[in-house]
Amino acid sequence: MKRTIGRIVVALAFTTALSSAAGIASADPIRSPRSFVEQLACDNGETYEIVVTGAGTFTPAHDLATNSILVPVEFGEFHGVLTDAQGNVLEEFTDPPLLKGNAPQDRATSVTCTFDFEDTFTDPELGLVTFQGEGSVIAFVTPVR
């Protein structure tokens, strides 16, 4: 059972990595199989609906409502929970904060944002499983006005 849960977590991590991996430039990045859309609630009072289409943890995100780009410089703890169809916890983890090595932290347009998401999928051995994750990010927003 533990081996199956481990495979699910690895498969989910791999799928997430593929979602944020670099893809071929497209006129509509939202429809690219290698992009994902997420909503961020930020301490500047704004809520951003972003799309990420690049590779790597610190890939900039495009705000879908404007021409703004959010450039991440630090991620807070990330907490994830995998549950079965009955709500039983199969796996739970917390990843530590992650800081971009040489990024300046204090900018006039710096924001702290939170995000959460949920994804449900079917595993051949466990049936319907749900992954929930939540975390935070510090980014600066361009253009500077």
C-alpha positions as CSV (number, residue, x, y, z in Angstrom):
1,M,0.0,0.0,0.0
2,K,2.7,2.5,0.9
3,R,4.5,1.7,-2.4
4,T,1.3,2.5,-4.3
5,I,0.9,5.8,-2.4
6,G,4.5,6.7,-3.2
7,R,4.0,6.0,-6.9
8,I,0.9,8.2,-6.9
9,V,2.8,11.1,-5.2
10,V,5.7,10.6,-7.7
11,A,3.3,10.5,-10.6
12,L,1.5,13.6,-9.4
13,A,4.8,15.4,-8.9
14,F,5.9,14.3,-12.4
15,T,2.6,15.6,-13.9
16,T,3.0,18.9,-12.1
17,A,6.6,19.2,-13.4
18,L,5.4,18.5,-16.9
19,S,2.7,21.2,-16.5
20,S,5.4,23.8,-15.7
21,A,7.9,22.5,-18.2
22,A,8.9,24.6,-21.2
23,G,6.8,24.2,-24.2
24,I,6.8,25.4,-27.8
25,A,5.6,29.0,-28.1
26,S,1.9,29.2,-28.7
27,A,-0.5,32.0,-29.6
28,D,-2.7,30.8,-26.7
29,P,-0.6,29.6,-23.8
30,I,-3.7,28.6,-21.8
31,R,-4.4,25.8,-24.2
32,S,-0.9,24.5,-24.2
33,P,-0.6,21.0,-22.5
34,R,2.5,22.3,-20.7
35,S,0.9,25.3,-19.0
36,F,-1.4,25.7,-16.0
37,V,-3.7,28.4,-14.7
38,E,-3.7,29.3,-11.0
39,Q,-5.3,32.0,-8.9
40,L,-3.3,34.1,-6.4
41,A,-4.7,36.2,-3.6
42,C,-2.1,38.9,-2.7
43,D,-1.4,41.3,0.1
44,N,-1.7,44.3,-2.3
45,G,-5.5,43.6,-2.4
46,E,-5.3,42.1,-5.9
47,T,-6.3,38.7,-7.0
48,Y,-4.4,37.5,-10.1
49,E,-5.4,34.7,-12.4
50,I,-2.0,33.7,-13.8
51,V,-0.8,31.3,-16.4
52,V,2.7,29.7,-16.2
53,T,4.2,28.2,-19.3
54,G,7.9,28.0,-18.7
55,A,10.3,25.6,-17.1
56,G,11.6,25.6,-13.5
57,T,10.4,26.6,-10.1
58,F,11.0,30.3,-10.5
59,T,9.3,30.7,-13.9
60,P,7.5,34.1,-14.3
61,A,3.7,34.0,-14.6
62,H,1.5,36.2,-16.8
63,D,-1.6,37.8,-15.3
64,L,-4.5,37.0,-17.6
65,A,-6.4,40.2,-16.9
66,T,-3.5,42.6,-17.7
67,N,0.0,42.7,-19.3
68,S,1.6,42.3,-15.9
69,I,4.2,39.6,-15.2
70,L,4.7,38.2,-11.7
71,V,8.3,37.1,-11.1
72,P,8.6,34.7,-8.1
73,V,11.6,35.1,-5.8
74,E,10.6,33.0,-2.8
75,F,8.1,30.2,-2.1
76,G,6.8,29.6,1.5
77,E,6.0,26.2,2.8
78,F,3.9,24.0,0.6
79,H,1.5,21.6,2.2
80,G,-0.1,18.7,0.3
81,V,-2.6,16.0,1.2
82,L,-3.6,12.9,-0.8
83,T,-7.0,11.3,0.1
84,D,-9.1,8.4,-1.1
85,A,-12.7,8.6,-2.1
86,Q,-13.8,8.1,1.5
87,G,-11.7,11.0,2.7
88,N,-9.0,8.9,4.3
89,V,-5.5,10.5,4.2
90,L,-3.2,8.4,2.2
91,E,-0.2,10.8,2.2
92,E,0.5,14.2,3.7
93,F,3.6,16.3,3.4
94,T,5.0,19.8,3.9
95,D,7.9,21.0,1.7
96,P,10.2,23.7,3.2
97,P,10.4,27.3,1.9
98,L,12.5,27.9,-1.2
99,L,14.4,31.1,-1.9
100,K,15.8,32.1,-5.3
101,G,19.5,32.4,-4.7
102,N,20.4,35.9,-6.1
103,A,17.0,37.6,-6.4
104,P,16.6,40.9,-4.7
105,Q,13.9,40.5,-2.1
106,D,12.7,44.1,-1.5
107,R,11.2,45.9,-4.5
108,A,8.5,48.6,-4.7
109,T,6.2,46.1,-6.5
110,S,6.8,43.1,-4.2
111,V,3.7,41.1,-3.2
112,T,3.1,38.1,-1.0
113,C,0.4,35.8,-2.4
114,T,-1.3,32.6,-1.4
115,F,-2.6,29.8,-3.5
116,D,-4.5,26.5,-3.2
117,F,-5.7,23.9,-5.6
118,E,-7.3,20.5,-5.8
119,D,-7.1,17.8,-8.4
120,T,-9.0,14.5,-8.5
121,F,-7.9,11.5,-10.6
122,T,-8.3,7.8,-10.7
123,D,-5.6,5.4,-9.6
124,P,-5.8,1.8,-10.9
125,E,-5.3,0.3,-7.4
126,L,-6.9,2.9,-5.1
127,G,-9.7,4.2,-7.3
128,L,-10.7,7.9,-7.0
129,V,-8.1,10.0,-5.2
130,T,-7.8,13.7,-4.5
131,F,-4.7,15.8,-4.1
132,Q,-5.0,19.2,-2.3
133,G,-2.1,21.6,-2.0
134,E,-1.6,25.1,-0.6
135,G,1.3,27.5,-0.3
136,S,2.6,31.0,-0.7
137,V,4.9,33.0,-3.0
138,I,6.7,36.3,-2.8
139,A,7.0,37.9,-6.3
140,F,7.4,41.3,-7.9
141,V,5.0,42.6,-10.4
142,T,5.9,44.2,-13.7
143,P,5.6,46.8,-15.2
144,V,6.6,49.1,-12.4
145,R,4.3,52.1,-12.5
